[in-house]
Amino acid sequence: MYIADLHIHSRYSRATSQEGTPEHLELWARKKGIRLLGTGDFTHPAWREELREKLVPGEDGFYTLKEEYRIRDGAPDDSRLVRFVVTGEISSIYKQGGRVRKVHSLILLPGLEAAERLSKRLEQIGNIHSDGRPILGLSCHDLLEIMLEICPEGVFIPAHIWTPHFSMFGAFSGFDSIEECFGDLTPHIHALETGLSSDPPMNWRLSALDGYQLVSNSDAHSPAKLGREANLLDTDLSYGAMANALETGEGLRGDH
């Protein structure tokens, strides 16, 4: 069983710490016992370049930090501890049903090659260079459709669904149901990120969430905030096993 924090940000996102580097993220993950950490911000070209420079492939779809970049600093020095999985958050702002919608989505991918392909496609739609969490005039449905077309193995998770602004169920710019947001592609949504603004017992009472895997992550803007919420996975350490847990719940022990 291991701890997974899948939604974070690098220093390339706005309002984030300049210590949001692979070295410091790996250090703080080690300090907190996090075994699997999202890279965040895969759409940003400079961040992908840095990840390619400092990470090496580990198990299926995961990466580890190169030894020469590891910061000692008294943290547990177990080179087997921390794995990275390629992740990123997209901010969709668009009109649907006569209203402006503002929704954030978390995407997990099986490698940097997939991130490169998807980013090149998204670059045709909007600016992905100025912010690690780009703002695109693209509906959640169409974003999911593009991901499935380019990387069917990708995992698409509506982010922090209860946040009043910028979420699927947000009171100010969201939707009243998952189906309203994703339409015919709703069957491809298997997991929902509940986020910092809700507790598991509250979510379990809502029947509309039955059948979905509920996860939560730190959404950290600095390495020290890693793991403030995270998930327990009881699976093999591989992208395929992680993705299966997020789809079926097998080996997913919930958000904590």
C-alpha positions, 0 to 999 in steps of 0.5 A, a space after each residue: 500500500 502506498 500514498 499517492 498525491 496526483 494533483 500538484 503544480 510546478 513553479 510554472 503555474 501562477 502563484 506557486 513557489 519557485 521551489 516547485 522543481 523536481 528536486 524539491 518535490 521529490 525531497 518533500 515527497 520523501 519527507 512525507 512518505 509519498 510514494 507516487 507524485 503527480 508532476 503537474 503542469 505537463 502542458 508547459 513546454 519548459 516544464 516538460 523539458 525539465 522533466 525530461 532532463 531530470 527524470 528517468 523511466 521507472 516502472 511502467 509509465 512512472 519516472 524517478 528522479 536522477 540520482 545526481 539531482 536528489 537533495 539529501 537534507 536529512 530526509 529518508 534516502 530511499 531511492 526506491 521511494 518516490 515515483 512521478 506520474 505525468 499529470 496536469 490541470 486544464 482550466 476550461 472557460 466556455 459557454 454552454 446552455 446560455 451560461 459561462 462555464 469555468 471548470 478545471 480538469 485533471 489529466 493523468 498520462 502514461 508518459 512524457 511522449 503522450 504529454 508531448 502529443 496532447 500538448 501540441 494539439 492543445 497548443 492549436 487551441 490556446 496559449 499553453 506557454 504562459 501558465 502551467 495550468 492553461 486556460 482554454 476556450 474548450 469544453 470539458 466534453 471536447 477536452 475529454 474527446 481530444 484526450 481519448 483520441 490522442 491517448 486512450 490510456 489517459 485518465 480524466 478526472 474532474 478536479 475539486 468538484 465542489 469548489 464554488 469557482 472553477 469546478 464541475 459542480 461549482 455554484 457560480 459557473 458549474 453544472 448540476 450533473 456529470 451528464 450535463 457536463 460531459 454528455 455522451 462521453 460521461 461513461 469515460 469518467 470514472 473518478 472524481 476529485 472531491 478536493 480540500 473543500 469537502 470530507 468523504 462522509 459528506 460525499 458518500 451521502 450523495 447518490 449522484 456520486 455512487 459508482 464513481 471513485 472518489 479521490 482527493 489530492 493536495 493541489 499543492 502550490 509549494 512542495 511543503 504542501 504536498 500530501 495535505 490530502 492524498 490517496 491510499 493505493 494497494 496496487 502494483 506500482 505501475 501506471 496500468 495498475 493505478 489507472 485500473 484502480 481509478 476506474 474500478 476502485 480495485 486497490 483504491 483505499 480512498 482519499 485521506 
